[in-house]
Amino acid sequence: MKKPMIKFFAIFILVFLFLFNVSFVLAAELPNPLGGIKDPREVIGNVIRAIFGIVGSLALAIFIYGGFMWVTSAGNEEKVKKGKDMIMWAAFGLAVIFVSYALVTFVINAVAGGGGSSGGQAIETGGGIPLPD
């Protein structure tokens, strides 16, 4: 009966200390780890670009590995076919990555840029500078 009670109090004390310390950390002024970026659209765009960079690097590594398998197959038809398939699917994957990167870049620029256009002419509202009669 005493052991479950001791475990309960130990967990309770650890949780209490954790929450107490978190309140001190949240109250402190922490520097922005993202630098000057404050817009969440820019953060999401940077994360997506980083993910595409990693996936593209993996596809390139598979492309190189497939070529290595093909070259070192020594006439073994099974290894040649496996190497060719790896190269084909890696090329297909790179094409999909490039197309999706272009689409995501277009969407992010459309959302971040506002997308609105006034036919190439600036709209004059006269806010603060008096216009001549």
C-alpha positions in Angstrom: 0.0 0.0 0.0 2.9 2.4 0.7 4.7 1.9 -2.6 1.9 3.1 -4.9 1.4 6.1 -2.6 5.1 6.9 -2.7 5.1 6.7 -6.5 2.0 8.9 -6.7 3.7 11.6 -4.6 6.9 11.3 -6.5 5.1 11.8 -9.8 3.0 14.6 -8.3 6.2 16.5 -7.1 7.9 16.0 -10.4 4.9 17.3 -12.3 4.6 20.3 -9.9 8.3 21.2 -10.3 8.1 20.9 -14.0 5.0 23.2 -14.3 6.6 25.6 -11.8 9.8 25.8 -13.8 7.9 26.2 -17.1 6.1 29.3 -15.7 9.5 30.9 -15.0 10.7 30.1 -18.5 7.5 31.5 -20.1 7.8 34.6 -18.1 11.4 35.3 -19.2 12.1 37.3 -22.4 13.4 34.8 -24.9 15.1 35.8 -28.2 13.3 34.8 -31.3 15.1 31.6 -32.6 13.9 32.4 -36.2 15.7 35.7 -36.3 13.6 38.5 -37.7 10.9 36.3 -39.2 7.6 36.9 -37.5 5.2 36.0 -40.3 3.9 32.4 -39.9 3.6 32.1 -43.7 7.4 32.7 -44.1 8.1 30.1 -41.4 5.8 27.5 -43.1 7.4 28.3 -46.4 10.9 27.8 -45.0 9.9 24.5 -43.4 8.4 23.3 -46.7 11.5 24.3 -48.6 13.7 22.5 -46.1 11.6 19.3 -46.4 11.8 19.5 -50.2 15.6 19.9 -50.0 15.9 16.8 -47.8 13.6 14.7 -49.9 15.4 15.9 -53.1 18.7 14.9 -51.5 17.3 11.5 -50.6 16.1 11.0 -54.2 19.5 12.0 -55.6 21.2 9.5 -53.2 18.9 6.7 -54.4 19.6 7.8 -58.0 23.4 7.4 -57.4 22.9 4.1 -55.5 20.9 2.7 -58.4 23.6 3.7 -60.8 26.2 2.1 -58.6 24.2 -1.1 -58.5 23.9 -1.1 -62.2 27.6 -0.5 -62.8 28.7 -3.1 -60.3 26.2 -5.8 -61.4 28.8 -7.7 -63.3 26.2 -8.9 -65.8 23.8 -10.2 -63.2 20.4 -9.5 -64.9 18.6 -9.2 -61.5 21.0 -6.5 -60.3 20.8 -4.7 -63.6 17.0 -4.6 -63.5 17.0 -3.5 -59.9 19.5 -0.7 -60.6 17.5 0.5 -63.6 14.3 0.4 -61.6 15.9 2.5 -58.9 17.2 5.0 -61.4 13.7 5.2 -63.1 11.8 5.7 -59.8 14.4 8.2 -58.5 14.0 10.2 -61.7 10.3 10.1 -61.3 10.5 11.1 -57.7 12.8 14.1 -58.6 10.3 15.2 -61.2 7.5 15.0 -58.7 9.6 17.0 -56.2 10.4 19.7 -58.7 6.8 20.1 -59.7 5.5 20.1 -56.1 8.3 22.6 -55.2 7.1 24.9 -58.1 3.5 24.6 -57.0 4.3 25.3 -53.3 6.5 28.2 -54.2 3.7 29.7 -56.4 1.1 29.2 -53.7 3.3 30.7 -50.9 4.2 33.7 -53.1 0.5 34.2 -53.9 -0.5 34.0 -50.3 2.4 36.0 -48.9 2.3 38.6 -51.6 -1.3 39.4 -51.2 -2.1 38.5 -54.8 -4.1 41.6 -55.4 -3.3 43.7 -58.5 -4.6 47.0 -59.7 -3.7 46.6 -63.3 -0.1 47.7 -62.8 -1.0 51.2 -61.6 -0.7 52.4 -58.1 -3.9 53.5 -56.4 -3.5 57.0 -55.0 -5.4 57.5 -51.8 -3.9 60.8 -50.8 -3.3 59.7 -47.3 -1.2 62.4 -45.6 0.3 64.2 -48.7 -2.0 67.0 -49.9 -2.7 66.7 -53.6 -2.7 69.8 -55.8 -6.0 71.1 -57.1 
